[in-house]
Every structure is written in structure tokens, then in C-alpha cells.
Amino acid sequence: MAEKLAPATLALHAGETERRPGAPVTASPQLAASFFTHPDAIGFSANDLAENAPHFYTRWSNPTADSLERTLAALEGGEAAVSFASGMAAVSALFLDRLAAGDHLLLSDVCYAGVAELAQDILPRHGIAATLVDTADPAAVEAALRPNTRLVHVETPANPILKLTDIAAVAAIAHAGGAELSVDSTIATPFGTRPLALGADYVVHSLTKYISGHGDALGGAVIGGAARMAALRRQGLIHLGGALAPFNAWLSLRGLETLAPRMALHEANARRLEAFLAEHPKVRSVLWPGSPRHPQHALARRQMRNFSGLLAFSARSGSGALAARLAERLRVISYAVSLGKTKSLLFYIPTDDLLRASFRLRGAQEAAYRDWAGEGVFRFSAGLEDADDLIADLAQALG
Ligand SMILES: Cc1ncc(COP(=O)(O)O)c(C=O)c1O
């Protein structure tokens, strides 16, 4: 597919396989096959696998996953992509492929809780040290680098408080220190930020969120250079085994067909909701990168072309009781986890729980998180409903 096409066109066409009379005009021919006939006698080990070998077994590669991977690589401006069964499968495969006993990982001190727990609980059991650092502060990243730091992993915007990391600045610091940079761009999507163009080595997505977009499929992906992605396929996919089901690959491809217009509407609705929440008497603060009220709005304007649909707000008091009230009273918005779905979602994340169970921050880092989040954040994923209906629903439920 021609490189010159714009992202909105690539999202629809980059994964196409056939353009012959009679070919289906669908996302991709969905192929629920686990294995394929093979023309050659080939080795049975993943280590014998030639690049661009014909499809053989779906844990190696699959035509539908292949269309999805080509589309994601085109959208991110990367040479290749590898898809996984979930965002966590993608992150864990990348960590285990790039890190070995004796290595050190630097990680955003605010990120998806599962990633923070993986880094702090599982990696050390395999001899890999992990440090959580405030990646919003490039000087802190530089100070935390060690001679054995092999990977810096940042999430921007970060779940759940939408804190940003300057990708270009942190990429330069990581590379100067001999480390690579991976960026979880799940919340930004390829229509918001293209981390590879800013110097990152890898982009990670939970396809479960905006990319599949309808809340009906788990999935994950890593995008990067061809040689590194071939190694990741061998070590992280074939051996660790978290392959994406063909049907979920197809659902992600179908989601990609509407990602550009959905992101425009998610952003427009988030803008309206942010303005409403900022004026509400029960709201202490609201965080959305697209607002001049966001403490890193200048960075957001430099680094994001779409500010996405996720916002977080905290209450002046009584957050726990307010969460219960919202769960009971919301009629249009669903009180549910996750983000990036067509329908609006709201969920409360108490600060004490998150700091104790997942981030385990102390001292200045803990104080900084509490400053952003207060007692807890209401994470609001603005869907595609009419903005006036969303505001009316929140207004009646907040009281
Ligand atoms: C930013 C981010 N990265 C990764 C993940 C993990 O993705 P999955 O749920 O698809 O495993 C999540 C899930 O919430 C997330 O929000």
C-alpha cells in the first residue's frame, strides 16, 4: 500500500490482500483456521522460521492477523507489527523479549495497574529489576537510568490521570544511556500521536480499547523495526503463546475502519464534558490533555493531533459515596471499567487502593499522584452519544 496515503485512508485499506473481480470488500477475509498446508518441508522449531514464510500455524501467523499487523504498522509508520491476545500479552512479551536477568527496566510511575504489577512482582522473580519514575520529568528519567537499563517504558497519556511524557525528550535520554524506549499509546491511538516518528523504538497498543472500539474483543500489538519484530514473533508470540484469535483480529480490523471519525467524535465529546465538569460545584479538578486547564497542555499540543476521549475528574469530597451514587443513577453512561468504547463508560479508582496495590509510590512521587488524583479519580471514557445527552445524564447523577 502506497506510503503517501493519509492515515484515515490507510486505516481502511493498508491491510487489504486482494483486489480482483469478485473479491469481498470486507475488512479482511476472516479465517478461523489454526493451521495451514505447507508447500515445503520446514523445520518444526520457531528458530528455523524464515521471515515471510507461508502461514503454517496460527500461533506463528495468520492471514487475518497479518492484515491487522500491516494496517497497524502503516498507521504508526513502523516497519512491522506483531499482534497479541491482549494488551498485557503484548507488554509482557515485549518485556520478556527485550530484558534478561541482570537488566533494569524504567517505567512510568503512573501507568495501567497491570503493567505496574507485572514490572514490580513478576520481573524481579526472573532477575530483572524495575524502577517506577516520573517520566513526565525528563531529568528524573536521566537520573534514574542505570548502566544496565535496557528499556524505558512509558504510557502517554497515562491511565488513569492522563499524565503525559515528552516522547522525543525521553527517547533522546534513553538512547544516550544505551536503552530503548517503548511507548504505550493505547489512549492516544495512531490518530493522536505517532511515537516512532518522535524517536521511540516500540509502540504498544491494547487493541481492546479505541482500536477495536466496540468493547467486544481483547487484543494487543507491538509495532517497531522489522528485525526486532521478527525476534518478538519468535520469542514473545511463538514461545510465550499469547496469539490473537483470528476473529478478534477481524474485529480489530473492522474497528480500524472507523477509527479516524470515531476519534474525532470521542475528542469533541470529551471537550464538551471537560467544560461541563470544570464548572460543576462537586468537581475538584478535571484532567483532559486537550484543555488549557491540563498542566501539560503545551506538551499535549506539541505531541498530540487528537486529544482522545478519556478524561479524569476528582470530587471536592465524599468520593466513595459519589461513586456509589453515580453507579446507581447513571442512565446513558455505563458504570464500567475499560475505555475507548463507542458507548460512554465511567469508573471510580480510589487513590489509596491504587497506590497500595499497584503503584506503591512513596515520598514525593506519592504526593505528586495525590495532588493530581485527590481521594480518587472518576475515569470517564466519552463515547459517541450526543454530548447534550451525556451532560444531562452526568448532571442528574451528580446531583
Ligand atoms: C494503557 C493500557 N495499556 C495496556 C492495557 C492492558 O490491555 P488489555 O486489557 O488489552 O490486556 C490497558 C488496559 O486497561 C491500558 O489501559
Ligand as a Chemical Component Dictionary entry (heavy atoms), coordinates in Angstrom:
data_LIG
# 
_chem_comp.id                   LIG 
_chem_comp.type                 NON-POLYMER 
_chem_comp.pdbx_formal_charge   0 
_chem_comp.three_letter_code    LIG 
# 
loop_
_chem_comp_atom.comp_id 
_chem_comp_atom.atom_id 
_chem_comp_atom.alt_atom_id 
_chem_comp_atom.type_symbol 
_chem_comp_atom.charge 
_chem_comp_atom.model_Cartn_x 
_chem_comp_atom.model_Cartn_y 
_chem_comp_atom.model_Cartn_z 
_chem_comp_atom.pdbx_ordinal 
LIG C1 C1 C 0 -2.947 1.973  28.711 1  
LIG C2 C2 C 0 -3.205 0.498  28.792 2  
LIG N1 N1 N 0 -2.272 -0.376 28.383 3  
LIG C3 C3 C 0 -2.471 -1.705 28.450 4  
LIG C4 C4 C 0 -3.645 -2.229 28.966 5  
LIG C5 C5 C 0 -3.832 -3.706 29.016 6  
LIG O1 O1 O 0 -4.611 -4.097 27.907 7  
LIG P1 P1 P 0 -5.569 -5.380 27.872 8  
LIG O2 O2 O 0 -6.684 -5.132 28.833 9  
LIG O3 O3 O 0 -5.988 -5.455 26.437 10 
LIG O4 O4 O 0 -4.729 -6.547 28.285 11 
LIG C6 C6 C 0 -4.639 -1.368 29.410 12 
LIG C7 C7 C 0 -5.891 -1.913 29.966 13 
LIG O5 O5 O 0 -6.666 -1.225 30.593 14 
LIG C8 C8 C 0 -4.420 0.031  29.321 15 
LIG O6 O6 O 0 -5.348 0.917  29.737 16 
# 
loop_
_chem_comp_bond.comp_id 
_chem_comp_bond.atom_id_1 
_chem_comp_bond.atom_id_2 
_chem_comp_bond.value_order 
_chem_comp_bond.pdbx_ordinal 
LIG C1 C2 SING 1  
LIG C2 N1 SING 2  
LIG C2 C8 DOUB 3  
LIG N1 C3 DOUB 4  
LIG C3 C4 SING 5  
LIG C4 C5 SING 6  
LIG C4 C6 DOUB 7  
LIG C5 O1 SING 8  
LIG O1 P1 SING 9  
LIG P1 O2 DOUB 10 
LIG P1 O3 SING 11 
LIG P1 O4 SING 12 
LIG C6 C7 SING 13 
LIG C6 C8 SING 14 
LIG C7 O5 DOUB 15 
LIG C8 O6 SING 16 
# 
